[in-house]
C-alpha cells in the first residue's frame, strides 16, 4: 500500500534510516503524487512512497514499531524523506508539469505546480470543497495501484500444452490460479479452496482475491476473460498470450503483489538468430605471425542458430511451418523457442550468405556489441576457431594460451615468472598489431616488462615512451640499468630541437623518451616518424578524450601500442574508454554508446551483467595482477594501513563552523556550474582548516599547538625518526608542505626534502637519489600531484597521508611509491583524518564504496558537488564531541 503521511510526535526510527529507504524507493521510481487536507484547513501536495512487492520487507522493517503511534510516526518519517528527495531533484532539474498561464489557477493546476516546487503548499485562496474532492480522488487512485495488503498473494502458474496437442496450429496453454501465504511462501493452495473458504488466509480472503483478480486484469488485459467466471480457478489461452504474459507482464504484476510462477524452460529458453563463422584463408594464415590488428579484413558466412546450436534443414523447415501457422512458440529439438513470424523469412534468407568484416567488428559481434549489418536479427555469436588469434580473443582464453617469454638476451637481471608472462602477452598482441594495457598493480615492475618486450619483440622503428616529466629521469635510469645495449634519446627541454632533422635523430636510437606536455606541442615532429612501438606510461594522462594530449596520442603512427597504468580508471569509466580508444580504436564503440551500454548501468545501477560483459570485452587487452595475490609475488612484505583520527582544537572548530555556514548559504544561492565550483572550493577550505588554521588563513603565523592533526604528525615522526626509519609525507596542498618543512626541520633537527610541482627535472632526480641513498635524509615531504606516480621510493618504510584525497586510487598510487618491488620491510601507512568533520565522513564513504573501486570504478571529487544542500549539510556538519 502507499505510505501516506500521518502526523505524530513520536519517531523511534533513526532519521538516516528513513533517508536510506527513501532513496531506494525514489531510485526505483516507486513514488506517486499525493494531496492532503491538513487539520488547519490548508492543502498540501506530496510525493508519497508507493512500495512494490519487492520493497515489502524493507518498508515493513522500517515501520515495525511496537506501538501504533510509533508505526504512524515511522510512516510519516518515510513519507517526509521521500517527498524531500523528490522535490530537491525536481527543483534542481527545473521540472514543470503544466505550463504557467495568467490568471487564477484551477485546483488541479495549482496542485501540479506545487508538486515541482520547493514549497509544497497550495494557495489558500482555492475553493476548499474542490480541493477536498480532488484529494479524495487522488487517494482513491493511489490506493488502486498500491500493493495489496493482507496475507494472501495471487499466483499464476503456466502449464504447457498436452503432448498430443503440441502439433496443432492453435495450441492452448493453461494458467492455473493459486493463493499463496505472503509470510509462508511454501503454503500455496488452488483458488478453489479460497472460493469454498477452506484456505487459511483469514475472513477477508475472498474479498482480497477478487481485488487481486481485478488488478491482474487491468495490468494484463489479455487475461480479462477470467472475470467472466463466477469462481475462476484457471484460464486457457493461446501461445501468443503466453509470450505476452511472460515477456511483458511479469514486472508490473510482481510490483502489484501478483506472482507469475515461470515454467522452467522460460528463463533458459533458446534464442533464434544468426552466428557468423569466420573463414581462414592462405592470406590470413600468412599474416597471423605478422601484424594484422583490429583493422584486418576477415571473411565469414552466416548460419542460422538456436543458442549455441547450428540449425539443420529439418529445423529450418519446422520454423517455416511455425511461421506459416502464425505461431509464437515452437518446439525445436525438445526446446521451446519464441518465434517472430515476421522475421523467420529474413532469417532463412540470410542464412548461408557470406560477408566480410574487420576483426574489431567480429570481436564486437561475438561479444554482443555489433550486428554486422543485420540489425533486424539477433547475432548470437561468432565462431572464429579457424582464425586462431581471434578465436582466442573471443574465448576469453588469451591470457592462458599466450606463452611466457624467458628473460631475453640483453636484459640485465632476472624477470619474475609473472613478468615473463607479461612480456609474452605484450609481444603476442604487439605482433598482431593489437593495443595492450598493462595494468599491473603499482610496484610490480611494468617498466621492466616493457623494456624486456622491446628486447624480445624488436619492431621496425624506435620505441617512443610518453610519460610525465617527473619520471623521465627514472625511465632513463631504468633502461640504462636493465638494457644498457639500448640507445636512448630524451626529447625534452629548451634545447630538444638540435641542428639535425628530428626524424634522423630519433631513428638513430632504440628508445625515445618524451613527456605528455610535449605530445601536442611537438605533434608535427612526432607524427612525422613511423614508430615501431609507442608506450604511454601513467596512461591515466590520456583519460580525457577531449584533452589536447589525448587527441595527439590518437595521431601517432605506430605498429604497437601499449598503455602502462596501475589505475586504468581513476574517476569514471569514460577514462577506460578513452585509453582503449587510443590503443584499439572502435573496440568499445562510440563514447555515447559506451556510456549507454556500460558507464551508466555500472556506475549508477551496479549492473553485474554489464560489469561482466565489460570485463570480457576488455579482458584480452588488459592484463592486471595484484600485489596482494601471493601466487603473483611471494617476497613482498606486508602493508599495514591505519586511519588516525585527530581532534580539532577550539580555534579550528570556530573556523570550521563559520566556513560551514558560509558554504551552505553559497550552495543555496547558486546552481549549475557556479554551485559546483563553490561547493568544491568550500570543501577544500574545510580541509585546509582541518590541517591547520595557519594553512587556511595564510597569515604566516606559528604552527605549534594549534592543530590536532599537526600534533599527531609530530607524534608519528618522533617515533619513526627515533627508530632511524625513513618516511614519506604526502599532501595535496603545496602551501601546507611549504609551512610544514621549516617547522618539522626545527622540531626534529633533521633535513626535510620537499618535492612539489615547481621542482625541475634535474633537481627532482637528485632529490630522489638522495632519499634512496641509505645515508641520505630520512624525512621526505611530497606533493601528491608531483610525486604520487612514477617514483621509486622504497627507502621509506612509512607513509603518512597528511590530508586525504577523495579518490582512493590516487592515495594508493602514492603509497605504492614505497610499497613496490625492492621493498624489504613492512610498510606502515597512516591516513590522517580529522574526527567529526567532512574528512571523517568522506573516509567512511570511501571505505563503503571501495568494492566499487575494485571493480575498476573509482570515485572522484565531482560527485561531492552534486549533493543537495541537505545532503551537503549532513556531510560537513561538525560533531561537537570531537573537539579537543
N, C-alpha and C positions, 0 to 999 in steps of 0.2 A: 504494500500500500504506500501511497505518497506520505511523506513525513511532513505534516503541516505544523506551523508554529503554535505553541500554546505557552503563554507566559507563566513563569514560575520563578520564585526567588531561590530555589534550591538547584544547584548544579554540582553534582558529585563527580561527574566525569571530567578529567583534565581538559582544558581548552585545546591543547595541542592535539589531543586525540580527535576532537571534532574536526580540526583542520585536516588531519591526515585522511579521515574517511571522506570528508567533503571533497578534497582534491581528487580522490579516486572516483567518486561519483561524477564530478564535473568532467574529469578527463575521459570518462566513458560516455559522456553525453547524456547521463541519466538525470536530467533536470527538466522541470516543467514550469511554465509561468503560472503564478497564482495571484489571488486578490482576496483581501480580508477587510471586514469592517471592525475597527477597534472599539473597545468599550467607551472611549471618549467621543465616538461619533466620526472620527477621521477614517479615511480609507487608505490602505497601504498595498502597494504592489510587492510581489515576492517572486523569487526563484526558489522553488521547492525541490527537495530531493525526490526522485522517483526511482527507487532502487529496483534493479532487475532481480530475477530469481537468484542469479549468481552472487548478488550482494546481500542476500538474506542473512547469512551468518554474520557478515561484517557489521551490518546495522543492528542486528539483534544483540550482539555482544556490546555494542555501544550504549544501547538503551536498556540494558539488563540491570536496572537499578532495583533495589529491594522494595521501594515504596512506589505507589502510583504517582505521587508528586515528583519523585526523582526521575521516573520514566518520562513524565511530561517535560521536565527541565532538560533532560538529555535530548529529547526530540527537538525541543526549541533551540538548544545549542547547535545541533547539527543543521537545522534549517537556517539559523543565523549565519553559520560558516559558509554554507553553500551560496546563500544569497550574496554575501560579501565578495566571495571569489568570482562569481559570475559577473557581478556589476563591475568590479575592477577591470575585468578583461574586456567587457563591452565598452566601458568608458574609454579605456586605453585605445581600443580599435575604432572609436568614434562611430559605433554602430547605430543604425536607425532602423525602425520597424515601419513607421509611417512617415511620410514627408510632412514637414511643418507647413501650415497654411494659416492665413489671417483669420481672426475671429475666435470666438469661444469654442474650445474643443468639445466634441461629444465624449461621453463616458468611455467607450472603447478606445478612442483615440488618446485620451488622457492616460488611460491605463498603459497603452502601448508605449507612450513616451516615457512614463515613469519606469518601465522595465529596463530601459537602457540609460537611465540617469543615475548619478550618484545619490540623488535624493529620491527615496522610494515612495514618497507620499503624493497622493493625488490632490488636486486643488480642492479647497474646502467649499468652493462655490458650486460644485457639482450637485445635481439632484440626488439626495441620499437614497431615495427609493430605487432609482435606476442603478446606482452603484451596488445596492444590496442585491438586486435582481441579477446583475452581471456576476457578482461574487458567488452567488448560489449556482449559477450556470457553470462557471469556471470550476468550482469544486466538484460538481457532478461529473463534468467532463474529465477531470483529473482522475477521479476515483474509477471511472470506467476503463481507464488504461492502466491502472495500478496493478501490481502483482497481487493475486488472490491470497487472502489470509486463510487461517484455519489449518487443520491437519491434512486435509485431502488435497491431493495433486492429481490432475487428469493426465493420463499417459496414453500414447498411441503406439501400437506395435504392428509393424508391417509383416505380412505373411506372403511368401512367394506363391505364384500360381501353381496349381497341381501339375504334376509332371506331364500327364496326358494332355493338359490344356496349353502347354508351352508352345506347341507348334501352330496354334490357331493365330489368325491375324489379329483378332481382338481378344487379347488375354485379360483376365480380371484378377486383380490383387485384392486381398482382404486386409483391412485395417481394424485390428481388434482394439476396443476401448477398455481401459483399465483404470482403477483407482489405486493410488499409492500413498502411503503414510510419509509425510514430509520428513518427520524426525526418525522414522524407521524405514528406510527405503526398501529393505528386504520384504516388507509387508505390502503385497500387491495382490489385488483381487479383481475379478471381472466386474464390469459395471452392473451386470445383472444383480450382484449381491447388494449394490447400493440401492437399486430400484426396489428390491424386495426387503430393504432395510436389515440386511444381515451383515453389512460392513461395519467394522469397529471404528467409525470416524465421527461419532457424536451425532446429536439430534439434527444438525444442520447439513448433514452430508448430501441429501438430495438437492437442497437449495444451492449448495456450493457447486455441485456437479452441473446443474442447469446453467449457472452463471459461467462456469468454465467452458461449457459447450458453446454458449453464445459468443464468448470471447474467441474461441477457436474458429468459429465460422467467420467472424469478422477478419481475423488475421490470415486465414486460409480459405478464401471464398469457394475454392473448388470442393471443399468438404461440407458445403452448406446443406446438402441433402440430409445430413444427419439430423437436422432439426425437424424433418418431416416425420420422424419416428417418435412414437409416444414414449418409449423407454429404450433408446438405442443401446446396442451392445457391440455392434461392428458396422463397417461400411465397406462396400465393394466398389472399386474404382479401376480405371484403365491404367496402362503403364505411363501414359503422358502425365496423368495426375500424380502418380508416384514420383516421377522425376521432379516435377514442380515442388512437391512437398519436401522431398529430401534435399533438393538443391537450394531452394529459396525460402522455405518457411521455418526451418528448424530454429534459426536465431531469434526471429520475432516471437515464436511460440515459447521458446525457452525463457525469454525475457518476461513473458507474461505468466510464467509459472506452469507451463504445459510442456511435458516431456515427450519427445519422439524417440522411441527405442529403435535405434538403427539396425537394419539387418547386417549381419557380419560382413557381407561382401561389399557393402556400400563404401565404407572408409578405405577399403583396399581394392576398389573396382579398377579394372584395367581401362586405360585410355586409348582411344584410337587416334592415329596420327601418322606422321612420316618419320623415317630415320634416314639420315644421309650416310651412305657408305663410301668412304674415301677410297680412291683407287691409286695404287702405286704405279709408277712408270719408270722407265730407264732414266729419264731426265731427273726425276725426283730422287731416285736412288743415288745418282751421281752427286747431287748437291747436298745430300744429307750430311756428309762428312765435312762439307764446307759451310759457307754462310748462306742461309736461306732466309730466316727471320719470319716475322709475322706477316710480311707482305708476300710471301711465296704463294703462287697460284697452284691450287690443288684441285684435280678433277674429282667429281663424286657422282653417284647416282642415287635416286630416291627409291625407297621401298616402303610399302605400307606396313604398319606395325601395330601391334596391340601391346602396350607396355614395352617390355624387352623382347617380345617375340615377333619374328617376321611372319606376316600373314601369307598363307598359301592361296592357290587359286580357289580351292574349295571354300576357304574362309571368306575370300572376297565375294564369291558367289552368294554366300549366306547373307553378307552385308547388303548386297544388291537386292535380294528378295525382301530384306527388312525395310530398306529404303522405299521400295515399291509399295509395301504394305503400310507405309507411314508409321512404322513402329518407333518408339522412343528407347526401348530396351531390347537387346537381343543377346542370346547366349552364344558365345563363340568359345569352343574348346572348354565347355563347362563353366565359363565365367560370364557374368552379366556385364554387358558393355552399353554405355549410354550412346545412343546414335542420334545424330542430327541429319535427318534425311536430305536436307538441302545441301549438305557438304559431302555426302558419300560419293556423289558423282565426281566432284572435284578431286577427292582422294584417289579414286580409281583412275582418273585421267592423269594425275601427277605421278603415281607410282610407275617406276620403270624409266622415267625420263632422266636425263643427265644434266649436269651443270658444272660450273667452276666457281670457286670462292677462294679468298685469301685464307691463310692459316688462322689469322685472327678471327675471321668470320666463322670458320668451322669450330674453332675453340669456343667462341661465344655461343654458338648454336648448341654445342654439346653441353653447355652449362645452363641452357635455357634462357640466354640473353639475346639471341638473334634468331630471326625466322628465315634467313637466307632467301628472302623474296616471296615466301608463301605465307603471308600474314593471316590468311583466312583458315589455315590449317595449323594444327599443333605440331611442332617439331619435337619429337620425343627423345632424340639423342643423335649422336654421331658415332659411327664405327670407324675408327681410324687405325685399326690394328695393322693394316698394310703399310702405314706410314709410321715407322717405329717411334720417332721422337714426338709426333703429335699424339699418337696413342698413349704414350707415357704421360703427357700433359693432361689428357682427358681422364685417364685412370687414376689420377692423383697419386701415382706411384713413382714420380720422378725422383724424389729425394732418396727413395730406397733403391732405385735401379742405377743411379749415377755412381760410377766408380770413383773411389778416392784416388788422389794423385800423391804419391810419396814426395817427401821433401825434394824439390827439384835441384838439379845441378846449379851451382852458383848461389844458392841460398845459404847464408851463414847462420847456422842454428838448426834446431830440430822442431819441425811442426808437430803439434799435438794431433792425435787421431781425428778429433772433430775439425781441426783446421785443415787437415788433409782432405776430409770430405768436403769442406767449404771450397777449397781450391779446385777440386774435381767438378763441383757444381758450377762454379764461376766459369771454368773452362768449357764445360759442356754447353751451357747456354750461350757463352761467347762465340763458340764455333757455329752455332745455329743462328747467330745474329739476334738473339733474344736478350732483352734487358733483364738485369738481375739486381735485386735489392737485398744486400747482405745486412740483415737487421739483428745480428747477434747482440746480446746484452753488452752493455758498455764494459770494456775492460777485457773482452775475450779475444782481442787481437785481430780486429778487422783489417787494420793497416798491414799487418804481417801477411794475412791471407791474400790481400790484393797484390802485394809485392811478389809473393810466390806465384800468383796466377800470371803476372807479367812475364816471369821467367818460364813457367811451364807451358804457357799458351801464347807464344810470340805472335804478334799481329803485324800487319803491313802498315807501318806508320807508328809514330811515337804515341805514348800514353799521356793524356792530359789529365791531371788531377786538379780539380777545383775545390778549394777548401777555405775556411775562414782565415783571415790574416793571422790570427793568434796561433795557428798550428802549421803555418808554412815552415817554420824552423823545425818543428817536430817531424814533419814529413821528410825534410832534407836529411835530418839525422837518422831517421829510421831506415831510409833507403841506403844510406852510407853504411849503416850497421848490418842490415840483413842482406843487401845485394850490392856490394861495393863495385861490382863489374858494370852496373847500370850507370850511364851518364845522365846527369840531372841538370836542368836549366830552371832557375827560379825567375819567372816573368812577373816582376813586381817592383814597385818603386819608381822614382822620377827618372832614373836612367835605364829603364827597362827596354826602351827602343834605341838600339845601337845603330851603327852605320850600316851594318849588314842587313839585307832583307829579312823580314820576320820569318817567312817560310824556310829560308835557308838555315837560319839559326836553330829553329826548333826541330827540323827534320834531322839535324846532326846529333840529336840527343835521343836517349831512350825514353826519358820521362820529363815532362814539362809541368811545373807547379805554378799555379796562379790562384788568385783569390776571387771570391764572389763579387767583390766590389769592382773588379776589373772586367767581369764577364760581359756586361752590357757595354762598358766604356770602350773596350778593345774588341768588340764583336767582329768588326770588319777583318781585323788581323786573324782572329781565332777561327772564323768561318772560312778563311782562305786556305786552311790546311785540312787534308783528309786524315783525320786521326785514326790510329789503329784501335784505340780504346779511349773513352772518356769516363772518368770516375768522379762522382760528386760526393765528397766527404762531408759529414754532418749535413746529410741531404735534406734535413728539415729546412734548410735555407731556400729550397725551391718548393716549399709547401704552399705558397700563394701563387695561383696560376696567373694572376694579373700583374705580378711584380716584374720589373724590367729584367732581373737576373733569371727568372724562370722562363720568360719569353726567349731570352738569349740562349738558355740551355737547350730549348727545342731546336734551335737553328744550327747547333754544332753538328758537323758531319763526322760520324764515327761508325766503325763496324761493330764495336762492342760498347755497351753502355752499362755502367754499374753505379748503384747508389749505396753509400755506406751510412748507416744511421742506427743508433740504438733506440730511437723513438720515431718510428715511421708516422705516428700520429701523436701530436702534442695537444692540440685543442679540439679538432673536429675531423671527421672522416674525409672531408673535402681535401685535406692535406695529403692523405694517402692517394686519392685520385690524381692530384697534381704530380706527385712523384712518379706514379705508374704511367701517367701520360707522357712524361719525359722519357721513361725507359721503354715503354711499349705503347706507342700512340694508338688510341682506339680500343684497347683491350677492355677497358671498363666503360665504354660508351661515352656519350657526351656528358658534360658536367651536370646538365639538367636531368638526364635520365639516371645518372648515378645517384643524384640526390633523391629522386623519387623512389628508385628501386632499393637503395641501401641506406643512405645517410639518415633520412627521416625515420624509416622503420627501426633502425638500430639505435640511433641516438635518443629518439623521443619515446619509442614504444618498446625498446628492448626486444625486438623481434628476433627470436632464436633462429628461425628458419632463414631469415635474411643474413644473420651473422654467419651461419654455417656456409651459406652459398658464397658470401664474400670471401671467406677463408679458402673455399675450394677454388674460386676464380683466381685469387692472388697467390695461392699456395705454391704453385710451381715456380713462381718468380720471386718469392720472398723466403729467405732462409733465416730463421730466428732460433737461437739457442740461448738458454738462460744460465747464469752462474749458479743459480740455486739448484740446478739439475746436476746431481753428483755423478750421473753417468756421462756428463759432458766434461766436467773438470773436478778432479778429486783433491787437488792440493791447494785450493784457495781457502784461506781461513774464514772464520765466521764473521758476520757483520751483526752487531748488536745496536738496534735503534731504540732510542728512548725519547719521549716527549717531556721536556722540563717545563712545568707551569710556574710562571713568575708572577708575583702580585704587583699591582700598581702602587706607586706612592700616592700620597694625598695630592701632591702637585700634579701628577699625571692624571689622576681621576678628575680633578677640576677641569683640566684642559679637555679631557676626553668627553665629559658631559656637554661642555659648550660646543664642541665640534659635532656631536650627535644632533643637538638641537638645530644647528645651522644646516646640517646635511638633510634632515627631514624636511625642513622648510624649503630648501632648494629643490628637493625631489618633488614636492607637492606643486611647486610653482613653475615647473618646466616639463617638457615632454620631448619625445623623439631623440634625435642625436644629442641635443643640448642636455637633456636629462641624463642620458647615459654618460656623457662626459663629466657632468657634475658629480654623479654618484661615484664614478671611478676615482675622481680627484679627491672626493671626500673620504673614501676608504683608504686611499694612500696616506692622507693626513692623519687618519686614526692610527695607522700602522707606525707612522713617524712618532706619534705621542707614545705608543707602546714601546718603542725603542728608548726614547729619552726626550724630556722636554726641550733640551738644547738642540736636538735634531729637528724638531718641529719649528721652534722659534728662530733657529739660525742666528742666534744673537751672540755667539762666541763665548757663552758663559761656561763655567766649570761643570764637569760631569759628575764628580764624586758625590755619592749619597742621595741622588735624586731619581734613580730608576731601579725598579725591582729587577728588570732584565739585566742591566749592567752589573748589578750585584751578583747575579747568577753567573754571568760571564767571568767575572773575576774569581769566583769560587772554583769554576771548572778549570780555568787556566792555572790557578795556584796549584792544583793537584797534578795537572798534565805536565806543566813545565818543571815542577819539582822532581818529577819522575824521569826527566830527560827525554820525554817523548815529543814528537813534532805534531803540530795541529794546523788544520785549515779552518778558517773562519769565513763563511760566505755571507754576504749581504747583497740585497738588491739595490741598495742606496749608496752611490758613491760618496755622498755627503756624510753619511754615517761612518763610512770607512775612514774618511779624512779626519773626523773627530776622534775616532777610537785609536788610531795609530799612535799619536803622541801621548795620549792618556795611558795606553797599555805599556808603551815603552818606559814611561816614568814609573808606572806602578810596579812593573816586574824587572826593570833594569835590563831588558833584552832588546835586540833589534827586531822590529816588526816589518816584514816585507809587505808591500802593498801593490796589488795588480788590479788595474782598472782600465777602462776603455781608452783613455788618453795615452797609455804607455805604448810606445812604438815597438815594432817587432824586435829589433836587436836587443833593446833593453828588456823586453818581455822574456826573450830566450835566456838572457843572462840571469834574470831573477829566478826562473825555473831551475836552471842549473845550480844556482847557489843553494836553493832549498833542497834539491835532491842530493847534494853533497852531504855526507854524514856529519861533516864538521860545520855545515852551514847553519843559518838562522833556524830557530825552531817554531817561530810564530809567523803564519802567513795569512794576511787578510786578502780576500779575493772578492772582486765584484762578480756577482752571479752571471751577468751578461758577458763579461770579458773573459772569465776563466771557468765557466761552467761546462765547457765542452772542449774536447780535443787535447787536453793536457794530461801528462802522466806525472802524478804527484804521489807516488807510492811511498815516499819517505814519511808521509804522515800516517799515523795510526789512529788519529782522532779527527773528527769532522764536527764543526759546530755551525748550525744554520742560525745566524743571529736574528733573522726575521724570515717568516715563512712565505714562500711563493705559493700562489693559489694552485699551481699545477704540479702534481706530484712527479710527473715525468721530468720536469726541469730540475727539481730537487734531486731526483735520483741520478740525473746526469752529473750534477755537481759532486754528489757523494762518491760517484764512481771515478772521480779523478784519483782517489786514494784506493778504492776497493776494486782492484783490477789485477790482471796477471802481473806478477812481480811482487805483489804484496805478500809478506810472510807473517804478518801479525794480525790478530783480530782487530777489526776496525770498529771503534766506538763512535756512534753517530748521535749527537744531541740536537734535537729540534726545539728551539726556544719559543714558547707560546705564552703570551700574557693572559693570565687567567681572568675569566669573567668578561672578556672583550670579544670583538669581532674575530680576533685571531683564534680564540678557542673554538668558536662556533664553526669557523671555516675548517679547522682541523678535524672537527667531528664529521663534517660533511665529506671531506676528502677521504677520511677513513671508511665511511659508509659506502662511498662510491668507488673505492679502489678496485673492486671486482670489475667495474666497467672499464677502468683504465687498463686492466689486464686483458681485456678483450680488444685491445688496440684502440680504445676510445678514450681520449683524455678529456680533461676539463680545464678550460682556461678562465681568464678573469671576466670575459664578456658576459657570461651568464649572470654575474652578480648585478650588472647594470640593468637587467631586465626585471628584477624583483619589484613587486608592488611596494608602495610606501609602507603598508602594514608589515609585509614580509621583511622589508629593509629595517624597520623599527625592531622587529624580533631579532634580527641579525646583529645589530650594532648596540643594542641597549646594554648598559653597564650593570653587571651583577655586583651590588654593593658589598657583598660578603667577601669579595676577593681583593679588597683594598688593604694594603699593609698599614 
